[in-house]
């Protein structure tokens, strides 16, 4: 995803990824990409503090929780 953003002129300022499991039952992959006006060239009037893209992938279901798949969030 960072490469795709860079190809359209949005350089990612910072990234973070993590893989884990839930009680040994299901694999989880989390990632975040940070875009800033200074480093990424995003509009400072729209996102003066930057834009954080969060991604979570969780294939399974824990007791009492809904099924999940890939999810994108932004802040």
C-alpha angles and dihedrals in degrees: 000000000000090000091049091051091048090052089061093045101266108122113198113238096202140355136197131185134181135179123196143140135243110241087325092294108096134023119235129196120193127181138172131195122195122206120188133186090237100048103022102035096233117156108280091204090059100037109017092164093041135254125275119202115198125192128188129182119189116161102187142059126246122204109286095006131108123250112270138199134166113332130185120201130176134198 
